[in-house]
Amino acid sequence: MRYILFYIVLLLLVQNSSAQNITINGRVLNDSTDTPIVYANVAIKGCPIGVSTNEAGEFNFHVPAKNNSDTLIVSAIGYKSYECVVNEIPQIDSMVIFLKEQIYELQNVIVFPEEQLKKIIRNVTKKIKKNYPKQKYLLNGFYRELVLKDKSYTRLIEAAIDIQKPGINSEIGDLVRINELRKSNSYVEYDWKSKLFNKINGESNQMYRVLATDIITHHDKSYITKHIFTNDFIKNYDFVLENVTMIDSVRIFEIRFFDKKFYGELGGSFNAIENHRISVREDNYAVIKYTFKFQFVKNFDQLKTVNFEDDCFVSHSVYYKEFKGKYYPYLFDYMSLVIAKYADKNTGKGKQYTKATLLVNNILTKRSEYEKIKGKFSSPKDVELYKQDYKYNKEFWDNYNIIQLNPLYKQVKTDIEKEETLEEQFIENGK
């Protein structure tokens, strides 16, 4: 039955959220295992608008009425895409979409000689200017920043933002306009060492750190990534083909690379390695996903105070999707330590870190489509986002027509609602 219905189990809710929009709620699951597909892209085919699934495979998509006759497309790396016309979706309760996994058997692939792998990397570098926009453009996005102490949530910030990006090979940085913001109380713990550190080094707006993980725009603006996608890329990195998968009929090369110095001049005398991974389309050599993990490889006991998921100190991912022949970032996922009260040296308990997610839900490429962001009105980079004050607009959030990437999990509410409800905190902190 699944195959006849194009891998859909119909439990679907389509309702009018206003006179202008249609709301589609649902989940995206693996057809063979029934497990959630995280960060699947849910979009209107051929249009810049879209959302992504969360860690539970859930999505909530507010589709403008003008797109009622257009095609909904759900896609993810390693799966065959699903398509259906928006107005043909049955009006039942909730939608469950099953995507069929596309496994490309590596044993059937001729083992890539080193030169062939380097050829892929050369083509990726060569086609950067063709695959990604050179001109300035604007992204509409939803930003969520959570602070955790061990596994308990201690702060929440959500914002509706505009991001003005300069295009590749530009010296101009990203500018961010915050349209709406709401925040909970903060239960982040600081000690005198962290306060002194922040006073000496200054504050930073975590949102810009998230945006800086866009490897296409920022590859030449960081010491760690300065050789990536340059003529010195192959000279400075070692490459490993880790997997070959597919999106529909296109092969995707999943390549890990790391700086040669780790196994070269330093002779392995390091505690951590900077692991980079890219997913590359075979047909046009576009990078559609980039992941970075600063992972510890030894001395775990000594580093327990800064070691979290996957033995990481920092980890982040950026996903890219195609629109009018160019690829744009549409999802950022970021985790790093917070400079706050230090964890217990003996047990490692008390680690505080940030988990931030930025969903891009619209891409505006024409200058006439958006209002330019002027530098003096951009959210300041040197002021922590939590300390920036914006009036809480309950009506806006009640009718927010752009997807909220992850629902507020019950645990978030339980952890943060120590003294008053989240809504009361939003009101009090947004006066």
TORKOL-4160 file (C-alpha; in steps of 0.2 Angstrom, whole numbers, padded with zeros to 4 digits, m for minus):
431
<pt num="1" X="0000" Y="0000" Z="0000"/>
<pt num="2" X="0014" Y="0012" Z="0004"/>
<pt num="3" X="0021" Y="0010" Z="m0014"/>
<pt num="4" X="0005" Y="0013" Z="m0022"/>
<pt num="5" X="0002" Y="0029" Z="m0012"/>
<pt num="6" X="0020" Y="0035" Z="m0016"/>
<pt num="7" X="0026" Y="0031" Z="0001"/>
<pt num="8" X="0013" Y="0041" Z="0010"/>
<pt num="9" X="0002" Y="0036" Z="0025"/>
<pt num="10" X="m0012" Y="0048" Z="0025"/>
<pt num="11" X="m0015" Y="0055" Z="0042"/>
<pt num="12" X="m0015" Y="0073" Z="0036"/>
<pt num="13" X="m0021" Y="0089" Z="0042"/>
<pt num="14" X="m0023" Y="0104" Z="0030"/>
<pt num="15" X="m0032" Y="0119" Z="0038"/>
<pt num="16" X="m0034" Y="0137" Z="0034"/>
<pt num="17" X="m0023" Y="0147" Z="0047"/>
<pt num="18" X="m0029" Y="0163" Z="0039"/>
<pt num="19" X="m0038" Y="0169" Z="0023"/>
<pt num="20" X="m0021" Y="0169" Z="0014"/>
<pt num="21" X="m0012" Y="0153" Z="0020"/>
<pt num="22" X="m0014" Y="0134" Z="0021"/>
<pt num="23" X="m0006" Y="0125" Z="0035"/>
<pt num="24" X="0001" Y="0108" Z="0032"/>
<pt num="25" X="0007" Y="0098" Z="0048"/>
<pt num="26" X="0016" Y="0081" Z="0046"/>
<pt num="27" X="0031" Y="0070" Z="0049"/>
<pt num="28" X="0044" Y="0063" Z="0037"/>
<pt num="29" X="0050" Y="0045" Z="0040"/>
<pt num="30" X="0061" Y="0032" Z="0033"/>
<pt num="31" X="0051" Y="0020" Z="0023"/>
<pt num="32" X="0060" Y="0004" Z="0029"/>
<pt num="33" X="0063" Y="0008" Z="0047"/>
<pt num="34" X="0049" Y="0021" Z="0052"/>
<pt num="35" X="0063" Y="0032" Z="0059"/>
<pt num="36" X="0062" Y="0051" Z="0058"/>
<pt num="37" X="0072" Y="0059" Z="0044"/>
<pt num="38" X="0080" Y="0074" Z="0052"/>
<pt num="39" X="0082" Y="0090" Z="0042"/>
<pt num="40" X="0072" Y="0084" Z="0027"/>
<pt num="41" X="0068" Y="0099" Z="0016"/>
<pt num="42" X="0049" Y="0102" Z="0013"/>
<pt num="43" X="0046" Y="0115" Z="0000"/>
<pt num="44" X="0036" Y="0122" Z="m0015"/>
<pt num="45" X="0044" Y="0115" Z="m0030"/>
<pt num="46" X="0053" Y="0129" Z="m0040"/>
<pt num="47" X="0050" Y="0142" Z="m0027"/>
<pt num="48" X="0062" Y="0149" Z="m0013"/>
<pt num="49" X="0050" Y="0146" Z="0001"/>
<pt num="50" X="0051" Y="0130" Z="0012"/>
<pt num="51" X="0054" Y="0123" Z="0029"/>
<pt num="52" X="0064" Y="0108" Z="0037"/>
<pt num="53" X="0059" Y="0094" Z="0048"/>
<pt num="54" X="0066" Y="0094" Z="0066"/>
<pt num="55" X="0074" Y="0080" Z="0076"/>
<pt num="56" X="0058" Y="0071" Z="0077"/>
<pt num="57" X="0055" Y="0072" Z="0058"/>
<pt num="58" X="0041" Y="0084" Z="0061"/>
<pt num="59" X="0036" Y="0099" Z="0050"/>
<pt num="60" X="0023" Y="0113" Z="0050"/>
<pt num="61" X="0022" Y="0122" Z="0033"/>
<pt num="62" X="0012" Y="0138" Z="0031"/>
<pt num="63" X="0009" Y="0138" Z="0012"/>
<pt num="64" X="0003" Y="0154" Z="0004"/>
<pt num="65" X="m0014" Y="0153" Z="m0005"/>
<pt num="66" X="m0006" Y="0158" Z="m0022"/>
<pt num="67" X="0004" Y="0141" Z="m0021"/>
<pt num="68" X="m0011" Y="0130" Z="m0018"/>
<pt num="69" X="m0010" Y="0123" Z="m0036"/>
<pt num="70" X="0009" Y="0121" Z="m0035"/>
<pt num="71" X="0019" Y="0105" Z="m0031"/>
<pt num="72" X="0025" Y="0101" Z="m0013"/>
<pt num="73" X="0042" Y="0092" Z="m0013"/>
<pt num="74" X="0050" Y="0083" Z="0001"/>
<pt num="75" X="0069" Y="0079" Z="m0001"/>
<pt num="76" X="0084" Y="0072" Z="0009"/>
<pt num="77" X="0101" Y="0066" Z="0005"/>
<pt num="78" X="0100" Y="0047" Z="0002"/>
<pt num="79" X="0082" Y="0047" Z="m0002"/>
<pt num="80" X="0070" Y="0047" Z="m0017"/>
<pt num="81" X="0060" Y="0064" Z="m0016"/>
<pt num="82" X="0042" Y="0064" Z="m0014"/>
<pt num="83" X="0030" Y="0076" Z="m0023"/>
<pt num="84" X="0012" Y="0080" Z="m0023"/>
<pt num="85" X="0000" Y="0094" Z="m0028"/>
<pt num="86" X="m0004" Y="0105" Z="m0013"/>
<pt num="87" X="m0023" Y="0106" Z="m0016"/>
<pt num="88" X="m0023" Y="0087" Z="m0019"/>
<pt num="89" X="m0018" Y="0083" Z="m0001"/>
<pt num="90" X="m0032" Y="0075" Z="0008"/>
<pt num="91" X="m0040" Y="0085" Z="0022"/>
<pt num="92" X="m0037" Y="0073" Z="0037"/>
<pt num="93" X="m0027" Y="0075" Z="0053"/>
<pt num="94" X="m0009" Y="0074" Z="0050"/>
<pt num="95" X="0003" Y="0070" Z="0036"/>
<pt num="96" X="0016" Y="0056" Z="0037"/>
<pt num="97" X="0027" Y="0055" Z="0022"/>
<pt num="98" X="0038" Y="0040" Z="0019"/>
<pt num="99" X="0054" Y="0042" Z="0009"/>
<pt num="100" X="0062" Y="0027" Z="0001"/>
<pt num="101" X="0080" Y="0026" Z="0005"/>
<pt num="102" X="0092" Y="0025" Z="m0010"/>
<pt num="103" X="0107" Y="0015" Z="m0005"/>
<pt num="104" X="0122" Y="0016" Z="m0017"/>
<pt num="105" X="0132" Y="0000" Z="m0014"/>
<pt num="106" X="0150" Y="0005" Z="m0011"/>
<pt num="107" X="0156" Y="m0012" Z="m0016"/>
<pt num="108" X="0149" Y="m0009" Z="m0033"/>
<pt num="109" X="0159" Y="0007" Z="m0035"/>
<pt num="110" X="0176" Y="0006" Z="m0042"/>
<pt num="111" X="0188" Y="0011" Z="m0028"/>
<pt num="112" X="0192" Y="0029" Z="m0032"/>
<pt num="113" X="0210" Y="0032" Z="m0035"/>
<pt num="114" X="0217" Y="0047" Z="m0026"/>
<pt num="115" X="0219" Y="0057" Z="m0043"/>
<pt num="116" X="0200" Y="0054" Z="m0046"/>
<pt num="117" X="0195" Y="0060" Z="m0029"/>
<pt num="118" X="0206" Y="0075" Z="m0031"/>
<pt num="119" X="0198" Y="0078" Z="m0048"/>
<pt num="120" X="0181" Y="0080" Z="m0039"/>
<pt num="121" X="0189" Y="0092" Z="m0027"/>
<pt num="122" X="0196" Y="0102" Z="m0041"/>
<pt num="123" X="0179" Y="0103" Z="m0050"/>
<pt num="124" X="0170" Y="0108" Z="m0033"/>
<pt num="125" X="0183" Y="0123" Z="m0032"/>
<pt num="126" X="0182" Y="0127" Z="m0050"/>
<pt num="127" X="0163" Y="0128" Z="m0050"/>
<pt num="128" X="0160" Y="0138" Z="m0034"/>
<pt num="129" X="0157" Y="0154" Z="m0044"/>
<pt num="130" X="0145" Y="0145" Z="m0056"/>
<pt num="131" X="0135" Y="0136" Z="m0042"/>
<pt num="132" X="0133" Y="0150" Z="m0029"/>
<pt num="133" X="0127" Y="0168" Z="m0031"/>
<pt num="134" X="0139" Y="0182" Z="m0033"/>
<pt num="135" X="0127" Y="0196" Z="m0030"/>
<pt num="136" X="0120" Y="0202" Z="m0014"/>
<pt num="137" X="0103" Y="0193" Z="m0008"/>
<pt num="138" X="0092" Y="0192" Z="0007"/>
<pt num="139" X="0086" Y="0177" Z="0017"/>
<pt num="140" X="0071" Y="0177" Z="0028"/>
<pt num="141" X="0074" Y="0166" Z="0043"/>
<pt num="142" X="0069" Y="0159" Z="0060"/>
<pt num="143" X="0082" Y="0158" Z="0073"/>
<pt num="144" X="0082" Y="0148" Z="0089"/>
<pt num="145" X="0096" Y="0148" Z="0102"/>
<pt num="146" X="0095" Y="0136" Z="0117"/>
<pt num="147" X="0108" Y="0135" Z="0132"/>
<pt num="148" X="0109" Y="0119" Z="0141"/>
<pt num="149" X="0118" Y="0114" Z="0157"/>
<pt num="150" X="0122" Y="0095" Z="0154"/>
<pt num="151" X="0105" Y="0089" Z="0148"/>
<pt num="152" X="0094" Y="0103" Z="0156"/>
<pt num="153" X="0089" Y="0119" Z="0146"/>
<pt num="154" X="0093" Y="0135" Z="0155"/>
<pt num="155" X="0088" Y="0148" Z="0142"/>
<pt num="156" X="0078" Y="0151" Z="0126"/>
<pt num="157" X="0079" Y="0164" Z="0113"/>
<pt num="158" X="0068" Y="0165" Z="0097"/>
<pt num="159" X="0069" Y="0178" Z="0083"/>
<pt num="160" X="0062" Y="0181" Z="0066"/>
<pt num="161" X="0076" Y="0189" Z="0056"/>
<pt num="162" X="0082" Y="0195" Z="0039"/>
<pt num="163" X="0100" Y="0191" Z="0033"/>
<pt num="164" X="0108" Y="0201" Z="0020"/>
<pt num="165" X="0122" Y="0191" Z="0012"/>
<pt num="166" X="0135" Y="0198" Z="0000"/>
<pt num="167" X="0138" Y="0183" Z="m0011"/>
<pt num="168" X="0154" Y="0174" Z="m0014"/>
<pt num="169" X="0171" Y="0182" Z="m0015"/>
<pt num="170" X="0165" Y="0198" Z="m0006"/>
<pt num="171" X="0174" Y="0207" Z="0008"/>
<pt num="172" X="0157" Y="0213" Z="0015"/>
<pt num="173" X="0150" Y="0203" Z="0030"/>
<pt num="174" X="0133" Y="0197" Z="0034"/>
<pt num="175" X="0121" Y="0209" Z="0041"/>
<pt num="176" X="0106" Y="0204" Z="0051"/>
<pt num="177" X="0090" Y="0213" Z="0055"/>
<pt num="178" X="0079" Y="0207" Z="0069"/>
<pt num="179" X="0061" Y="0209" Z="0065"/>
<pt num="180" X="0054" Y="0201" Z="0081"/>
<pt num="181" X="0062" Y="0193" Z="0096"/>
<pt num="182" X="0056" Y="0184" Z="0112"/>
<pt num="183" X="0066" Y="0176" Z="0126"/>
<pt num="184" X="0064" Y="0166" Z="0142"/>
<pt num="185" X="0072" Y="0170" Z="0159"/>
<pt num="186" X="0090" Y="0165" Z="0159"/>
<pt num="187" X="0097" Y="0152" Z="0171"/>
<pt num="188" X="0114" Y="0152" Z="0164"/>
<pt num="189" X="0127" Y="0151" Z="0178"/>
<pt num="190" X="0143" Y="0162" Z="0178"/>
<pt num="191" X="0158" Y="0162" Z="0189"/>
<pt num="192" X="0171" Y="0175" Z="0192"/>
<pt num="193" X="0183" Y="0167" Z="0179"/>
<pt num="194" X="0170" Y="0167" Z="0165"/>
<pt num="195" X="0164" Y="0185" Z="0170"/>
<pt num="196" X="0182" Y="0191" Z="0169"/>
<pt num="197" X="0185" Y="0182" Z="0152"/>
<pt num="198" X="0170" Y="0191" Z="0145"/>
<pt num="199" X="0175" Y="0207" Z="0152"/>
<pt num="200" X="0193" Y="0206" Z="0144"/>
<pt num="201" X="0188" Y="0198" Z="0128"/>
<pt num="202" X="0171" Y="0206" Z="0125"/>
<pt num="203" X="0154" Y="0199" Z="0121"/>
<pt num="204" X="0149" Y="0191" Z="0105"/>
<pt num="205" X="0132" Y="0188" Z="0096"/>
<pt num="206" X="0131" Y="0169" Z="0094"/>
<pt num="207" X="0120" Y="0172" Z="0079"/>
<pt num="208" X="0135" Y="0178" Z="0069"/>
<pt num="209" X="0145" Y="0163" Z="0074"/>
<pt num="210" X="0131" Y="0152" Z="0067"/>
<pt num="211" X="0131" Y="0162" Z="0050"/>
<pt num="212" X="0150" Y="0161" Z="0049"/>
<pt num="213" X="0148" Y="0142" Z="0047"/>
<pt num="214" X="0142" Y="0145" Z="0029"/>
<pt num="215" X="0158" Y="0138" Z="0021"/>
<pt num="216" X="0154" Y="0144" Z="0004"/>
<pt num="217" X="0153" Y="0163" Z="0009"/>
<pt num="218" X="0166" Y="0162" Z="0023"/>
<pt num="219" X="0179" Y="0149" Z="0018"/>
<pt num="220" X="0192" Y="0162" Z="0015"/>
<pt num="221" X="0188" Y="0173" Z="0031"/>
<pt num="222" X="0194" Y="0161" Z="0044"/>
<pt num="223" X="0211" Y="0154" Z="0049"/>
<pt num="224" X="0204" Y="0136" Z="0050"/>
<pt num="225" X="0196" Y="0137" Z="0033"/>
<pt num="226" X="0207" Y="0149" Z="0023"/>
<pt num="227" X="0213" Y="0136" Z="0011"/>
<pt num="228" X="0196" Y="0127" Z="0008"/>
<pt num="229" X="0190" Y="0130" Z="m0010"/>
<pt num="230" X="0206" Y="0139" Z="m0015"/>
<pt num="231" X="0220" Y="0134" Z="m0027"/>
<pt num="232" X="0229" Y="0127" Z="m0011"/>
<pt num="233" X="0215" Y="0116" Z="m0005"/>
<pt num="234" X="0222" Y="0100" Z="m0011"/>
<pt num="235" X="0240" Y="0105" Z="m0006"/>
<pt num="236" X="0234" Y="0108" Z="0012"/>
<pt num="237" X="0221" Y="0094" Z="0015"/>
<pt num="238" X="0220" Y="0075" Z="0014"/>
<pt num="239" X="0204" Y="0068" Z="0007"/>
<pt num="240" X="0194" Y="0052" Z="0011"/>
<pt num="241" X="0179" Y="0046" Z="0001"/>
<pt num="242" X="0168" Y="0040" Z="0015"/>
<pt num="243" X="0152" Y="0036" Z="0006"/>
<pt num="244" X="0142" Y="0037" Z="m0010"/>
<pt num="245" X="0123" Y="0040" Z="m0009"/>
<pt num="246" X="0110" Y="0047" Z="m0020"/>
<pt num="247" X="0096" Y="0060" Z="m0022"/>
<pt num="248" X="0084" Y="0054" Z="m0034"/>
<pt num="249" X="0095" Y="0049" Z="m0049"/>
<pt num="250" X="0110" Y="0059" Z="m0044"/>
<pt num="251" X="0125" Y="0052" Z="m0035"/>
<pt num="252" X="0131" Y="0061" Z="m0020"/>
<pt num="253" X="0149" Y="0060" Z="m0015"/>
<pt num="254" X="0152" Y="0061" Z="0004"/>
<pt num="255" X="0170" Y="0067" Z="0007"/>
<pt num="256" X="0179" Y="0070" Z="0023"/>
<pt num="257" X="0195" Y="0081" Z="0024"/>
<pt num="258" X="0207" Y="0086" Z="0037"/>
<pt num="259" X="0223" Y="0097" Z="0038"/>
<pt num="260" X="0238" Y="0087" Z="0033"/>
<pt num="261" X="0248" Y="0095" Z="0047"/>
<pt num="262" X="0239" Y="0083" Z="0059"/>
<pt num="263" X="0247" Y="0068" Z="0052"/>
<pt num="264" X="0262" Y="0077" Z="0044"/>
<pt num="265" X="0273" Y="0090" Z="0053"/>
<pt num="266" X="0265" Y="0088" Z="0070"/>
<pt num="267" X="0266" Y="0069" Z="0069"/>
<pt num="268" X="0250" Y="0065" Z="0078"/>
<pt num="269" X="0255" Y="0075" Z="0093"/>
<pt num="270" X="0237" Y="0083" Z="0096"/>
<pt num="271" X="0222" Y="0080" Z="0106"/>
<pt num="272" X="0209" Y="0085" Z="0093"/>
<pt num="273" X="0206" Y="0085" Z="0075"/>
<pt num="274" X="0196" Y="0096" Z="0064"/>
<pt num="275" X="0185" Y="0085" Z="0053"/>
<pt num="276" X="0177" Y="0093" Z="0038"/>
<pt num="277" X="0164" Y="0084" Z="0028"/>
<pt num="278" X="0155" Y="0089" Z="0012"/>
<pt num="279" X="0142" Y="0081" Z="0001"/>
<pt num="280" X="0144" Y="0084" Z="m0017"/>
<pt num="281" X="0132" Y="0082" Z="m0032"/>
<pt num="282" X="0140" Y="0072" Z="m0046"/>
<pt num="283" X="0131" Y="0081" Z="m0060"/>
<pt num="284" X="0137" Y="0099" Z="m0056"/>
<pt num="285" X="0149" Y="0097" Z="m0041"/>
<pt num="286" X="0139" Y="0108" Z="m0030"/>
<pt num="287" X="0141" Y="0106" Z="m0011"/>
<pt num="288" X="0124" Y="0103" Z="m0004"/>
<pt num="289" X="0130" Y="0100" Z="0014"/>
<pt num="290" X="0145" Y="0105" Z="0025"/>
<pt num="291" X="0149" Y="0098" Z="0042"/>
<pt num="292" X="0163" Y="0102" Z="0054"/>
<pt num="293" X="0167" Y="0093" Z="0070"/>
<pt num="294" X="0181" Y="0098" Z="0081"/>
<pt num="295" X="0183" Y="0081" Z="0089"/>
<pt num="296" X="0194" Y="0075" Z="0103"/>
<pt num="297" X="0204" Y="0059" Z="0099"/>
<pt num="298" X="0214" Y="0056" Z="0115"/>
<pt num="299" X="0215" Y="0062" Z="0133"/>
<pt num="300" X="0197" Y="0061" Z="0136"/>
<pt num="301" X="0198" Y="0061" Z="0155"/>
<pt num="302" X="0208" Y="0077" Z="0155"/>
<pt num="303" X="0196" Y="0085" Z="0143"/>
<pt num="304" X="0179" Y="0080" Z="0151"/>
<pt num="305" X="0174" Y="0098" Z="0155"/>
<pt num="306" X="0173" Y="0103" Z="0137"/>
<pt num="307" X="0169" Y="0087" Z="0129"/>
<pt num="308" X="0150" Y="0085" Z="0123"/>
<pt num="309" X="0141" Y="0075" Z="0109"/>
<pt num="310" X="0152" Y="0065" Z="0098"/>
<pt num="311" X="0167" Y="0069" Z="0108"/>
<pt num="312" X="0166" Y="0087" Z="0101"/>
<pt num="313" X="0171" Y="0104" Z="0107"/>
<pt num="314" X="0162" Y="0113" Z="0092"/>
<pt num="315" X="0151" Y="0105" Z="0079"/>
<pt num="316" X="0140" Y="0113" Z="0065"/>
<pt num="317" X="0132" Y="0109" Z="0049"/>
<pt num="318" X="0125" Y="0119" Z="0034"/>
<pt num="319" X="0113" Y="0113" Z="0021"/>
<pt num="320" X="0111" Y="0121" Z="0004"/>
<pt num="321" X="0097" Y="0120" Z="m0009"/>
<pt num="322" X="0095" Y="0125" Z="m0027"/>
<pt num="323" X="0085" Y="0140" Z="m0033"/>
<pt num="324" X="0085" Y="0147" Z="m0051"/>
<pt num="325" X="0101" Y="0138" Z="m0054"/>
<pt num="326" X="0111" Y="0144" Z="m0039"/>
<pt num="327" X="0113" Y="0136" Z="m0022"/>
<pt num="328" X="0108" Y="0145" Z="m0006"/>
<pt num="329" X="0110" Y="0140" Z="0013"/>
<pt num="330" X="0093" Y="0135" Z="0020"/>
<pt num="331" X="0098" Y="0127" Z="0037"/>
<pt num="332" X="0111" Y="0130" Z="0050"/>
<pt num="333" X="0114" Y="0118" Z="0065"/>
<pt num="334" X="0127" Y="0124" Z="0078"/>
<pt num="335" X="0133" Y="0118" Z="0095"/>
<pt num="336" X="0147" Y="0125" Z="0105"/>
<pt num="337" X="0152" Y="0128" Z="0123"/>
<pt num="338" X="0147" Y="0144" Z="0133"/>
<pt num="339" X="0159" Y="0154" Z="0142"/>
<pt num="340" X="0151" Y="0152" Z="0159"/>
<pt num="341" X="0153" Y="0143" Z="0175"/>
<pt num="342" X="0166" Y="0130" Z="0172"/>
<pt num="343" X="0162" Y="0112" Z="0174"/>
<pt num="344" X="0168" Y="0101" Z="0188"/>
<pt num="345" X="0185" Y="0095" Z="0184"/>
<pt num="346" X="0183" Y="0078" Z="0192"/>
<pt num="347" X="0166" Y="0073" Z="0185"/>
<pt num="348" X="0164" Y="0084" Z="0170"/>
<pt num="349" X="0147" Y="0088" Z="0176"/>
<pt num="350" X="0140" Y="0106" Z="0174"/>
<pt num="351" X="0145" Y="0109" Z="0156"/>
<pt num="352" X="0136" Y="0123" Z="0148"/>
<pt num="353" X="0134" Y="0124" Z="0129"/>
<pt num="354" X="0123" Y="0132" Z="0116"/>
<pt num="355" X="0112" Y="0123" Z="0103"/>
<pt num="356" X="0107" Y="0135" Z="0089"/>
<pt num="357" X="0097" Y="0132" Z="0074"/>
<pt num="358" X="0093" Y="0144" Z="0059"/>
<pt num="359" X="0080" Y="0139" Z="0046"/>
<pt num="360" X="0079" Y="0150" Z="0030"/>
<pt num="361" X="0061" Y="0150" Z="0024"/>
<pt num="362" X="0063" Y="0162" Z="0010"/>
<pt num="363" X="0076" Y="0168" Z="m0002"/>
<pt num="364" X="0075" Y="0185" Z="m0011"/>
<pt num="365" X="0087" Y="0187" Z="m0025"/>
<pt num="366" X="0081" Y="0203" Z="m0033"/>
<pt num="367" X="0085" Y="0220" Z="m0026"/>
<pt num="368" X="0068" Y="0226" Z="m0029"/>
<pt num="369" X="0061" Y="0212" Z="m0018"/>
<pt num="370" X="0068" Y="0217" Z="m0001"/>
<pt num="371" X="0073" Y="0232" Z="0009"/>
<pt num="372" X="0092" Y="0234" Z="0011"/>
<pt num="373" X="0099" Y="0232" Z="0028"/>
<pt num="374" X="0110" Y="0246" Z="0033"/>
<pt num="375" X="0125" Y="0243" Z="0044"/>
<pt num="376" X="0120" Y="0254" Z="0058"/>
<pt num="377" X="0103" Y="0245" Z="0060"/>
<pt num="378" X="0111" Y="0228" Z="0059"/>
<pt num="379" X="0110" Y="0218" Z="0075"/>
<pt num="380" X="0127" Y="0222" Z="0084"/>
<pt num="381" X="0140" Y="0208" Z="0084"/>
<pt num="382" X="0148" Y="0213" Z="0100"/>
<pt num="383" X="0132" Y="0212" Z="0111"/>
<pt num="384" X="0126" Y="0195" Z="0117"/>
<pt num="385" X="0109" Y="0192" Z="0108"/>
<pt num="386" X="0100" Y="0189" Z="0125"/>
<pt num="387" X="0105" Y="0207" Z="0131"/>
<pt num="388" X="0097" Y="0215" Z="0116"/>
<pt num="389" X="0080" Y="0222" Z="0120"/>
<pt num="390" X="0065" Y="0220" Z="0108"/>
<pt num="391" X="0047" Y="0222" Z="0113"/>
<pt num="392" X="0037" Y="0206" Z="0114"/>
<pt num="393" X="0023" Y="0206" Z="0101"/>
<pt num="394" X="0011" Y="0192" Z="0106"/>
<pt num="395" X="0000" Y="0195" Z="0091"/>
<pt num="396" X="0015" Y="0192" Z="0079"/>
<pt num="397" X="0019" Y="0176" Z="0087"/>
<pt num="398" X="0001" Y="0170" Z="0088"/>
<pt num="399" X="0000" Y="0172" Z="0069"/>
<pt num="400" X="0018" Y="0169" Z="0064"/>
<pt num="401" X="0016" Y="0163" Z="0046"/>
<pt num="402" X="0034" Y="0155" Z="0045"/>
<pt num="403" X="0038" Y="0138" Z="0052"/>
<pt num="404" X="0046" Y="0136" Z="0069"/>
<pt num="405" X="0059" Y="0123" Z="0066"/>
<pt num="406" X="0057" Y="0113" Z="0082"/>
<pt num="407" X="0042" Y="0113" Z="0093"/>
<pt num="408" X="0045" Y="0118" Z="0111"/>
<pt num="409" X="0049" Y="0101" Z="0118"/>
<pt num="410" X="0040" Y="0097" Z="0134"/>
<pt num="411" X="0057" Y="0096" Z="0142"/>
<pt num="412" X="0061" Y="0114" Z="0137"/>
<pt num="413" X="0046" Y="0120" Z="0146"/>
<pt num="414" X="0048" Y="0109" Z="0161"/>
<pt num="415" X="0066" Y="0115" Z="0163"/>
<pt num="416" X="0064" Y="0134" Z="0160"/>
<pt num="417" X="0046" Y="0136" Z="0168"/>
<pt num="418" X="0054" Y="0136" Z="0186"/>
<pt num="419" X="0045" Y="0151" Z="0192"/>
<pt num="420" X="0033" Y="0157" Z="0179"/>
<pt num="421" X="0026" Y="0151" Z="0162"/>
<pt num="422" X="0036" Y="0154" Z="0146"/>
<pt num="423" X="0022" Y="0166" Z="0140"/>
<pt num="424" X="0024" Y="0176" Z="0156"/>
<pt num="425" X="0043" Y="0176" Z="0154"/>
<pt num="426" X="0041" Y="0182" Z="0136"/>
<pt num="427" X="0030" Y="0196" Z="0141"/>
<pt num="428" X="0041" Y="0201" Z="0156"/>
<pt num="429" X="0057" Y="0201" Z="0146"/>
<pt num="430" X="0050" Y="0210" Z="0131"/>
<pt num="431" X="0043" Y="0226" Z="0139"/>
